[in-house]
Amino acid sequence: MKKSTSKLSSLQPEQLAAWAKEAINRSKSGQVPAYVPLLAEPEREWFAVQIRAIDGNILSWGSIAKTFPLMSAVKPLVLLYLLCELGEKTVFDCVGCDPSEMPFNSLTQVEIDGGKPRNPMINSGAIALASLIPGNNAVARCQNLRTWLNQQANSQLFVDELMLDSVNQKRNQNNRELALAMLKFGYLQNAENSLSNLQSSLLFVGNCGGFG
């Protein structure tokens, strides 16, 4: 465990370890996502956390060398990238910034709201933002986002092609319906491209120790 000497000095390693162990115990009541075969393979006990202060000091605990796909954790990173690249107006013309009244993957919510996602963190919002990622095609857009993230975080994120193939074995029909609904209302130009952009971004892979 790396211990900070300044900004993180008020948080002791013992506290972080206690929080991590509590999180591990709580996670035992959950289920691994068996709909993606490769996601069901890792050990349930694998857990890592890393806190980095603005001055660069780090406090970390657990299996920080283990790689993992970002999945929905990439949503705020996509939002940050687009805010920096395109600006607030472009981003929030595409998605709102209000809480959803229904589950994160609700098609009904999108239809009630006339196609505009309530916020960037629900699935419809993530799909809409994926359509804004600059690039001539899905591969270029994915590369642009990944390069920017690696530069900003001094990380080594990459696309896990095996995990992508595993995800493609069973397409997410609900996300497809969300994309088609937004297309109908004019909030997407191309549903398939948006889904492809998002899917590749979700499968960026890294580890806690790789953000430097």
RODO-2510 file (C-alpha; in nm, 4 decimals, decimal comma):
residues 212
     n   res          X          Y          Z
     1     m     0,0000     0,0000     0,0000
     2     k     0,1258     0,3458    -0,0920
     3     k     0,0755     0,6068     0,1748
     4     s     0,0387     0,9774     0,1079
     5     t     0,2313     1,2300     0,3130
     6     s     0,0262     1,5445     0,2395
     7     k    -0,3216     1,5833     0,0957
     8     l    -0,4318     1,2340     0,1947
     9     s    -0,2678     1,2356     0,5352
    10     s    -0,6035     1,2560     0,7143
    11     l    -0,7103     0,9254     0,5583
    12     q    -0,5218     0,6393     0,7163
    13     p    -0,4450     0,3144     0,5309
    14     e    -0,6319     0,1238     0,8011
    15     q    -0,9474     0,3252     0,7275
    16     l    -0,9236     0,2555     0,3556
    17     a    -0,8702    -0,1149     0,4204
    18     a    -1,1750    -0,1260     0,6484
    19     w    -1,3950     0,0450     0,3873
    20     a    -1,2697    -0,1877     0,1156
    21     k    -1,3393    -0,4983     0,3219
    22     e    -1,6891    -0,3727     0,3985
    23     a    -1,7491    -0,3174     0,0276
    24     i    -1,6278    -0,6702    -0,0483
    25     n    -1,8640    -0,8167     0,2109
    26     r    -2,1580    -0,6214     0,0695
    27     s    -2,0784    -0,7314    -0,2836
    28     k    -2,1173    -1,0983    -0,1882
    29     s    -2,4945    -1,0615    -0,2006
    30     g    -2,4801    -0,9523    -0,5654
    31     q    -2,4449    -1,1503    -0,8852
    32     v    -2,1811    -1,1421    -1,1550
    33     p    -2,3117    -1,0408    -1,5029
    34     a    -2,3447    -1,3857    -1,6550
    35     y    -2,4918    -1,2410    -1,9778
    36     v    -2,1324    -1,1594    -2,0769
    37     p    -1,9414    -1,4894    -2,0471
    38     l    -1,5962    -1,3382    -1,9827
    39     l    -1,7291    -1,1096    -1,7099
    40     a    -1,8442    -1,4140    -1,5154
    41     e    -1,4933    -1,5633    -1,4972
    42     p    -1,2949    -1,3395    -1,2545
    43     e    -1,2777    -1,4192    -0,8836
    44     r    -1,5526    -1,2441    -0,6884
    45     e    -1,3014    -1,1483    -0,4173
    46     w    -1,0891    -0,9344    -0,6487
    47     f    -1,1206    -0,5745    -0,5362
    48     a    -0,9112    -0,2612    -0,5649
    49     v    -0,9431     0,1047    -0,4780
    50     q    -0,7131     0,3973    -0,5436
    51     i    -0,7508     0,7584    -0,4311
    52     r    -0,5294     1,0215    -0,5916
    53     a    -0,4871     1,3741    -0,4585
    54     i    -0,4485     1,6728    -0,6895
    55     d    -0,0815     1,6960    -0,5891
    56     g    -0,0259     1,3410    -0,7166
    57     n    -0,0158     1,1551    -0,3863
    58     i    -0,1805     0,8132    -0,3902
    59     l    -0,3527     0,5872    -0,1410
    60     s    -0,4435     0,2431    -0,2726
    61     w    -0,5576    -0,0969    -0,1500
    62     g    -0,6231    -0,4408    -0,2946
    63     s    -0,5552    -0,6055    -0,6290
    64     i    -0,4457    -0,2885    -0,8064
    65     a    -0,2500    -0,4787    -1,0731
    66     k    -0,5582    -0,6682    -1,1948
    67     t    -0,6982    -0,5375    -1,5217
    68     f    -1,0719    -0,4833    -1,5627
    69     p    -1,3119    -0,3384    -1,8218
    70     l    -1,4457     0,0032    -1,7247
    71     m    -1,8032    -0,0783    -1,8339
    72     s    -2,0434     0,1901    -1,7047
    73     a    -1,7620     0,3575    -1,5112
    74     v    -1,6604     0,5098    -1,8449
    75     k    -1,9751     0,7281    -1,8541
    76     p    -1,8380     1,0224    -1,6513
    77     l    -1,5127     0,9999    -1,8484
    78     v    -1,6980     1,0324    -2,1783
    79     l    -1,8852     1,3307    -2,0340
    80     l    -1,5601     1,4979    -1,9252
    81     y    -1,3997     1,4379    -2,2651
    82     l    -1,6902     1,5891    -2,4545
    83     l    -1,7177     1,8889    -2,2230
    84     c    -1,3497     1,9609    -2,2845
    85     e    -1,3651     1,8986    -2,6594
    86     l    -1,7090     2,0306    -2,7566
    87     g    -1,8222     2,2546    -2,4736
    88     e    -2,1133     2,2612    -2,2338
    89     k    -2,3788     2,3846    -2,4785
    90     t    -2,3240     2,1087    -2,7337
    91     v    -2,3245     1,8404    -2,4654
    92     f    -2,6338     1,9557    -2,2809
    93     d    -2,8271     2,0245    -2,5979
    94     c    -2,7974     1,6482    -2,6444
    95     v    -2,8676     1,5326    -2,2868
    96     g    -3,0245     1,6865    -1,9790
    97     c    -2,8868     1,7166    -1,6271
    98     d    -3,1901     1,6077    -1,4260
    99     p    -3,2463     1,2893    -1,2242
   100     s    -3,4415     1,0111    -1,3887
   101     e    -3,7725     0,9104    -1,2349
   102     m    -3,7376     0,5563    -1,3675
   103     p    -3,4619     0,2900    -1,3830
   104     f    -3,1330     0,3740    -1,5542
   105     n    -3,2249     0,1732    -1,8658
   106     s    -3,5899     0,2797    -1,8971
   107     l    -3,7301     0,3073    -2,2487
   108     t    -4,0517     0,4558    -2,1086
   109     q    -3,8572     0,7495    -1,9607
   110     v    -3,7060     0,8319    -2,3009
   111     e    -4,0443     0,8176    -2,4715
   112     i    -4,2121     1,0345    -2,2069
   113     d    -3,9335     1,2919    -2,2413
   114     g    -3,9599     1,3116    -2,6186
   115     g    -3,6304     1,1355    -2,6845
   116     k    -3,3928     1,3551    -2,4822
   117     p    -3,2133     1,1604    -2,2067
   118     r    -3,2524     1,2997    -1,8561
   119     n    -2,8778     1,2929    -1,7819
   120     p    -2,5463     1,1502    -1,9082
   121     m    -2,5252     0,8695    -1,6503
   122     i    -2,8297     0,6677    -1,7550
   123     n    -2,7989     0,4348    -2,0530
   124     s    -2,9852     0,6580    -2,2978
   125     g    -2,7629     0,9512    -2,2001
   126     a    -2,4469     0,7486    -2,2513
   127     i    -2,5665     0,6330    -2,5931
   128     a    -2,6493     0,9913    -2,6931
   129     l    -2,3097     1,1213    -2,5817
   130     a    -2,1320     0,8395    -2,7647
   131     s    -2,2786     0,9818    -3,0858
   132     l    -2,0909     1,3089    -3,0226
   133     i    -1,7416     1,1569    -2,9927
   134     p    -1,5329     1,3115    -3,2741
   135     g    -1,4044     1,0839    -3,5510
   136     n    -1,4822     0,9597    -3,9011
   137     n    -1,5923     0,6143    -3,7900
   138     a    -1,6410     0,4019    -3,4771
   139     v    -1,2774     0,2897    -3,4671
   140     a    -1,1456     0,6466    -3,4963
   141     r    -1,3889     0,7757    -3,2323
   142     c    -1,2885     0,5030    -2,9907
   143     q    -0,9215     0,5774    -3,0537
   144     n    -0,9716     0,9514    -3,0020
   145     l    -1,1417     0,8988    -2,6668
   146     r    -0,8874     0,6405    -2,5504
   147     t    -0,5899     0,8556    -2,6488
   148     w    -0,7318     1,1560    -2,4650
   149     l    -0,8029     0,9558    -2,1499
   150     n    -0,4551     0,8034    -2,1498
   151     q    -0,2964     1,1458    -2,1921
   152     q    -0,5027     1,3057    -1,9165
   153     a    -0,4588     1,0247    -1,6626
   154     n    -0,1159     0,8986    -1,7674
   155     s    -0,2804     0,5585    -1,8070
   156     q    -0,2553     0,2696    -2,0514
   157     l    -0,6174     0,1924    -2,1350
   158     f    -0,6748    -0,0394    -2,4296
   159     v    -0,9705    -0,2078    -2,5990
   160     d    -1,0086    -0,5719    -2,4952
   161     e    -1,1023    -0,7426    -2,8224
   162     l    -1,1776    -1,0749    -2,6509
   163     m    -1,4180    -0,9032    -2,4120
   164     l    -1,5760    -0,7186    -2,7061
   165     d    -1,6364    -1,0517    -2,8809
   166     s    -1,7870    -1,1888    -2,5601
   167     v    -2,0260    -0,8925    -2,5341
   168     n    -2,1219    -0,9321    -2,8999
   169     q    -2,2352    -1,2881    -2,8383
   170     k    -2,5545    -1,1452    -2,6909
   171     r    -2,6474    -0,7939    -2,7991
   172     n    -2,8243    -0,5665    -2,5507
   173     q    -3,1688    -0,5342    -2,7078
   174     n    -3,2841    -0,2769    -2,4536
   175     n    -2,9988    -0,0394    -2,5459
   176     r    -3,0848    -0,0880    -2,9121
   177     e    -3,4456     0,0118    -2,8436
   178     l    -3,3265     0,3194    -2,6539
   179     a    -3,1109     0,4208    -2,9505
   180     l    -3,3948     0,3692    -3,1976
   181     a    -3,6305     0,5773    -2,9811
   182     m    -3,3807     0,8653    -2,9689
   183     l    -3,3296     0,8307    -3,3444
   184     k    -3,7046     0,8619    -3,3969
   185     f    -3,7176     1,1821    -3,1921
   186     g    -3,4135     1,3302    -3,3662
   187     y    -3,1601     1,3061    -3,0819
   188     l    -2,9431     1,0563    -3,2724
   189     q    -2,8302     1,0580    -3,6338
   190     n    -2,7213     0,6942    -3,6452
   191     a    -2,8295     0,4414    -3,3821
   192     e    -2,5845     0,1691    -3,4857
   193     n    -2,2815     0,4009    -3,4778
   194     s    -2,3762     0,5312    -3,1345
   195     l    -2,4117     0,1809    -2,9923
   196     s    -2,0822     0,0751    -3,1475
   197     n    -1,9017     0,3795    -3,0047
   198     l    -2,0425     0,3187    -2,6575
   199     q    -1,9774    -0,0536    -2,6608
   200     s    -1,6107    -0,0109    -2,7490
   201     s    -1,5696     0,2592    -2,4836
   202     l    -1,7226     0,0370    -2,2146
   203     l    -1,4567    -0,2214    -2,2883
   204     f    -1,1575     0,0025    -2,2295
   205     v    -0,9406    -0,1995    -1,9935
   206     g    -0,6976    -0,0802    -1,7293
   207     n    -0,6080    -0,1231    -1,3636
   208     c    -0,5970     0,0964    -1,0557
   209     g    -0,2199     0,0900    -1,0530
   210     g    -0,2025     0,1997    -1,4167
   211     f    -0,3263     0,5531    -1,3609
   212     g    -0,0229     0,7562    -1,2856
***
